[in-house]
């Protein structure tokens, strides 16, 4: 089994003490931490990376607009946002409605660790939804007057990518059958989300038969167990 991928965090702050508290507070999660001092550089960073959690210091100019930018974006709109406030908590709630957690400044190692632990399940669920594990196993696909054997190239909670001899038709429904490396058989129906002329296709799961969804989630959870280890600043 491959090693779990560490959580990816970003801190947006120009306060050195905040940087130290966040760095130390997430150590127990073996996470990777990116750091930018301004909202404009944060937008560029967020556009290039898939993140699990984002700490936003509300003292940074443009912080509120940045939170709105994240929530209206694409790949990181469901990232957990930790808003770090200087004034009273009620003001922070009113000013940062897109935040999931509020942390009062000055931050402490304990407050960061506590809030990050509280967000752990949220981040893990979101990761299972979007993350795709490389996997090379056979898949049987059936559609209208079509049945063929394909090879899966990656698998996640929401779908899979496959390579087939005959290109699939985008938006068409297909039935699938496959066996996980853990020996559970998954069958169900999906919709072809995309396809190209080289035989690659993305299939979004619609439903599973029996306890297929539970078996897939258990397999993914086993693959994605949260690691422990030192934080790796970037």
C-alpha positions in Angstrom: 0.0 0.0 0.0 1.3 3.4 -0.9 2.1 6.0 1.8 -0.7 8.4 2.6 -0.4 11.9 1.1 0.0 14.6 3.8 -2.6 17.3 4.3 -1.8 20.5 2.4 -2.3 23.8 4.3 -1.7 27.4 3.4 -1.2 30.3 5.8 -2.0 33.8 4.6 -0.4 36.2 7.2 2.3 38.8 7.6 2.7 38.0 11.3 5.8 36.0 12.3 4.2 34.8 15.6 1.1 33.5 13.7 3.5 31.6 11.4 5.2 30.0 14.3 1.9 29.0 16.0 0.4 27.5 12.9 3.7 25.6 12.0 3.9 24.1 15.5 0.2 23.5 15.8 -0.1 21.3 12.8 3.0 19.2 13.4 1.0 16.3 14.8 -0.7 15.9 11.4 2.5 15.6 9.4 1.2 18.3 7.1 2.8 20.4 4.4 2.5 24.2 5.1 2.7 26.9 2.5 3.1 30.5 3.5 2.3 33.8 1.8 2.2 37.3 3.3 -0.5 38.9 1.1 -3.9 38.2 -0.4 -2.7 38.7 -4.0 0.1 36.1 -3.7 -2.4 33.8 -1.9 -4.7 33.9 -5.0 -1.9 32.9 -7.2 -0.9 30.0 -4.8 -4.4 28.8 -4.5 -4.8 28.7 -8.2 -1.9 26.4 -8.6 -2.4 24.0 -5.7 -5.1 21.7 -4.3 -5.4 22.5 -0.6 -7.1 20.8 2.4 -7.0 23.8 4.8 -6.3 27.6 4.5 -5.5 29.8 7.5 -6.5 33.5 6.7 -5.3 36.3 9.0 -8.1 38.9 8.8 -5.6 41.6 9.5 -4.1 41.0 6.0 -5.5 43.6 3.5 -8.0 42.0 1.2 -8.5 39.0 3.5 -12.3 39.0 3.3 -12.3 39.3 -0.5 -9.8 36.4 -0.5 -12.3 34.2 1.5 -15.0 35.0 -1.0 -12.6 34.3 -3.9 -11.9 30.8 -2.4 -15.6 30.0 -1.9 -16.4 31.1 -5.5 -13.5 29.3 -7.0 -13.2 25.8 -8.4 -10.7 23.3 -7.0 -10.4 24.8 -3.5 -13.9 26.1 -2.8 -14.5 23.3 -0.3 -11.2 23.7 1.5 -11.5 24.2 5.3 -11.0 27.9 6.0 -9.6 29.0 9.4 -10.2 32.8 10.0 -7.8 34.4 12.5 -9.4 37.5 14.0 -8.0 40.3 16.2 -11.3 41.9 17.4 -14.2 40.2 19.1 -15.6 36.9 17.8 -19.0 38.4 16.9 -17.4 40.8 14.4 -15.4 38.0 12.9 -18.6 35.9 12.4 -20.2 38.8 10.6 -17.2 39.7 8.5 -16.1 36.2 7.5 -19.2 34.1 6.8 -17.2 31.8 4.5 -15.0 30.6 7.2 -15.4 27.2 8.9 -13.4 27.9 12.1 -12.5 31.1 14.0 -9.2 31.5 15.9 -8.5 34.5 18.1 -5.2 36.3 17.8 -2.7 36.0 19.1 -2.8 32.3 18.0 -1.3 29.7 20.2 0.0 26.2 19.3 -2.8 24.7 21.4 -5.6 26.6 19.7 -4.3 25.8 16.2 -3.9 22.1 17.1 -7.4 21.9 18.6 -9.1 23.6 15.7 -7.1 21.5 13.1 -8.1 18.3 15.0 -11.7 19.4 14.9 -11.5 19.9 11.1 -9.7 16.6 10.4 -12.8 14.6 9.5 -14.1 17.4 7.2 -10.8 17.5 5.3 -10.6 13.7 5.1 -14.1 13.5 3.6 -13.4 16.1 1.0 -10.1 14.5 0.1 -11.9 11.1 -0.5 -14.3 12.9 -2.7 -11.8 14.5 -5.1 -8.6 12.4 -4.7 -7.8 9.8 -7.4 -5.6 6.9 -6.6 -3.5 5.5 -9.4 -4.8 2.0 -10.0 -4.2 -0.5 -12.9 -7.0 -3.1 -12.8 -9.5 -4.5 -15.4 -13.0 -3.1 -15.6 -15.9 -4.5 -17.6 -18.1 -1.8 -19.2 -21.6 -2.2 -20.7 -23.7 0.2 -22.5 -26.2 0.4 -25.3 -25.3 -2.5 -27.5 -21.8 -2.3 -26.2 -19.6 -4.4 -23.8 -15.9 -4.2 -23.6 -13.0 -4.8 -21.2 -11.1 -1.7 -20.2 -8.2 -0.8 -17.8 -8.7 1.6 -14.9 -6.0 4.2 -14.5 -7.3 5.9 -11.3 -10.1 5.6 -8.8 -11.7 7.8 -6.2 -14.9 8.1 -4.2 -16.7 10.0 -7.0 -15.5 8.2 -10.1 -12.7 6.6 -12.1 -10.7 7.1 -15.2 -10.4 4.2 -17.7 -8.7 3.4 -21.0 -10.7 1.4 -23.5 -10.2 0.1 -27.0 -13.4 1.8 -28.2 -13.9 5.4 -27.1 -16.8 6.0 -24.8 -19.5 8.6 -25.6 -19.6 11.6 -23.3 -22.8 11.9 -21.2 -23.7 8.2 -21.9 -24.6 5.8 -19.1 -22.5 2.7 -18.6 -22.7 -0.2 -16.2 -19.4 -1.2 -14.7 -17.9 -4.2 -12.8 -14.5 -4.4 -11.2 -12.6 -6.1 -8.4 -10.7 -4.0 -5.9 -7.2 -5.1 -4.8 -8.8 -6.0 -1.5 -10.9 -8.6 -3.4 -14.3 -6.8 -3.1 -16.3 -6.7 -6.3 -18.0 -3.4 -7.2 -20.8 -3.2 -9.7 -23.1 -0.3 -10.6 -23.8 2.4 -13.1 -22.0 5.6 -14.0 -22.1 8.5 -16.5 -19.2 9.3 -18.9 -18.1 12.7 -17.8 -15.5 13.1 -20.5 -13.7 11.1 -23.2 -10.9 11.7 -25.7 -9.9 10.2 -29.0 -7.1 8.2 -27.4 -9.5 6.0 -25.5 -9.3 7.7 -22.1 -12.5 8.4 -20.3 -13.7 9.7 -17.0 -16.7 8.0 -15.4 -18.7 9.6 -12.6 -20.4 7.1 -10.3 -24.2 7.2 -10.2 -24.9 4.3 -7.9 -23.5 1.0 -6.6 -25.3 -2.3 -6.2 -25.3 -4.0 -2.8 -22.8 -2.6 -0.4 -20.4 -1.5 -3.1 -20.3 2.1 -2.0 -19.4 1.1 1.6 -16.7 -1.3 0.3 -15.2 1.5 -1.8 -15.2 4.0 1.1 -13.6 1.5 3.4 -10.9 0.8 0.8 -10.3 4.5 0.3 -10.2 5.2 4.0 -7.6 2.5 4.4 -5.5 4.1 1.6 -5.9 7.5 3.1 -5.2 7.1 6.7 -3.9 10.4 8.1 -0.1 10.2 8.5 2.0 11.3 11.4 5.4 12.9 11.2 7.2 16.3 11.1 5.7 19.3 9.3 7.3 20.2 6.0 7.3 23.9 5.4 7.4 25.0 1.8 
